Amino acid sequence: MAKYNARDCVFEIESETPATWIEIGEINTFSKSHEEETADTTTFGSQGQSESQKMQIGKSLTLEGFHDPADAGQIRVEEVAELLGDESLIKMRFHAPGATNWEVWVCHVNLGDQGGGNNDKGAWAATFTRSGASTTAVIA
C-alpha cells in the first residue's frame, strides 16, 4: 500500500439535489474509527478459554478543521445535523489520493465542538456515523 499525504484526502457530502456533491472544506484532521460487537460463544467445553464471534461492525469518520461560515460543505453538514429519523440519513463520500473509487456512506452526522482561544482560529468538527454497509463509486 502506498503512503499518502492525509491532507490530500477529499470529503464530500451530498447536496439537497441527489447525486450532486459538495466538498467539505477547511479540514485539517480526520479520523476513521472502527468498532465491533461480539457474541460470547464460550461453553463448558471451551475448557476455560474464551470464545466469541464478531456479530456487528460499525464505522465513523470525524472531520476537524477551521470553521468557515461561508464553506458550502460545512453549511450542508450543519443543516443535516439538525435532521431526525429517516431524514437524518444522508450520503457522504471520501477517498485517499490515488484511489480509483469513492467510499460512499449512508450516515447521520453529529456536530462536534466549535470555538477557540484568544490566539486560535475558530474550530469546527463533525462525526459521520455509517448506517449499513459502505458502497463505492468510480471517481470521475
C-alpha positions in Angstrom: 0.0 0.0 0.0 1.3 3.4 -1.0 1.9 6.1 1.6 -0.1 9.3 1.0 -0.5 12.7 2.5 -3.5 12.9 4.7 -4.0 16.5 3.6 -4.8 15.2 0.0 -7.9 13.2 1.1 -11.2 14.5 -0.2 -14.5 14.6 1.7 -17.9 15.4 0.2 -21.5 15.5 1.3 -24.5 15.0 -1.0 -26.3 18.3 -1.7 -30.1 18.7 -1.5 -30.1 17.7 -5.1 -29.4 13.9 -5.2 -26.3 12.8 -6.9 -24.6 16.2 -6.7 -21.8 16.7 -4.2 -20.3 19.5 -2.1 -16.7 19.3 -0.9 -16.3 19.9 2.9 -13.6 22.5 3.2 -11.1 23.7 5.8 -10.4 20.2 7.2 -7.0 19.7 8.8 -7.6 16.4 10.7 -9.6 13.3 10.1 -10.0 10.0 11.9 -11.8 6.9 10.7 -12.9 4.7 13.6 -13.9 1.0 13.6 -15.9 -0.8 16.2 -17.3 -4.3 16.6 -19.8 -6.1 18.7 -19.3 -9.7 19.6 -21.3 -12.6 20.9 -19.9 -14.8 23.7 -19.9 -18.4 22.4 -18.0 -19.8 25.4 -19.3 -23.1 26.8 -18.2 -25.5 29.5 -16.5 -27.4 26.7 -14.3 -24.4 26.0 -12.1 -25.5 28.9 -11.7 -22.0 30.3 -10.7 -20.4 27.0 -12.9 -17.5 25.9 -14.7 -18.0 22.6 -16.6 -15.3 20.6 -17.8 -14.4 17.2 -18.0 -10.9 15.6 -21.7 -10.1 15.1 -21.7 -6.5 14.0 -19.3 -3.8 12.7 -19.6 -0.1 12.8 -17.6 2.8 11.4 -17.4 6.5 12.0 -15.5 9.3 10.5 -14.6 12.5 12.3 -13.5 15.6 10.5 -11.9 18.6 12.3 -10.7 21.9 11.0 -11.3 25.6 10.9 -14.8 27.0 11.0 -15.7 28.8 7.8 -19.3 30.1 7.8 -19.1 30.6 4.0 -18.0 27.0 3.2 -20.8 25.3 1.4 -19.8 21.8 2.7 -19.8 22.9 6.3 -23.1 24.7 5.8 -24.7 21.5 4.4 -23.2 19.4 7.3 -24.7 21.8 9.8 -28.1 21.6 8.1 -28.3 17.8 8.1 -27.0 17.6 11.6 -30.4 19.0 12.7 -32.5 16.3 10.9 -34.1 13.4 12.7 -35.4 10.0 11.8 -35.3 8.9 8.2 -34.4 12.4 7.2 -31.2 12.2 9.2 -29.7 9.7 6.9 -27.6 11.4 4.2 -24.8 10.3 1.9 -21.2 11.3 2.2 -18.1 10.1 0.3 -14.4 10.3 0.6 -11.2 9.0 -1.0 -7.5 9.0 -0.5 -5.1 10.3 -3.1 -4.5 7.8 -6.0 -7.8 5.9 -5.2 -9.9 5.0 -8.2 -13.2 4.8 -6.2 -15.0 6.9 -3.6 -16.0 5.1 -0.4 -19.7 6.1 0.0 -21.6 6.0 3.2 -25.3 6.5 4.2 -24.8 8.0 7.6 -26.0 10.5 10.1 -23.9 13.4 11.4 -23.3 14.9 14.8 -21.6 18.3 15.1 -18.5 18.5 17.3 -17.3 21.3 19.5 -16.8 24.7 17.9 -14.7 27.6 19.4 -11.2 28.5 20.2 -9.0 30.5 22.4 -7.5 34.0 22.3 -4.9 33.2 19.7 -6.7 30.4 17.8 -8.8 30.3 14.7 -12.3 29.1 15.2 -12.6 25.3 15.2 -15.2 23.1 13.6 -15.8 19.4 13.8 -18.4 16.8 12.7 -18.7 13.0 13.2 -20.3 10.9 10.5 -21.7 7.5 11.7 -22.2 4.9 9.0 -25.7 3.3 8.8 -25.4 0.0 6.8 -22.6 -1.2 4.6 -20.3 1.1 2.6 -20.6 1.2 -1.2 -18.2 2.6 -3.8 -18.5 4.8 -6.8 -15.9 5.4 -9.6 -14.0 8.7 -9.3 -14.8 10.7 -12.4 
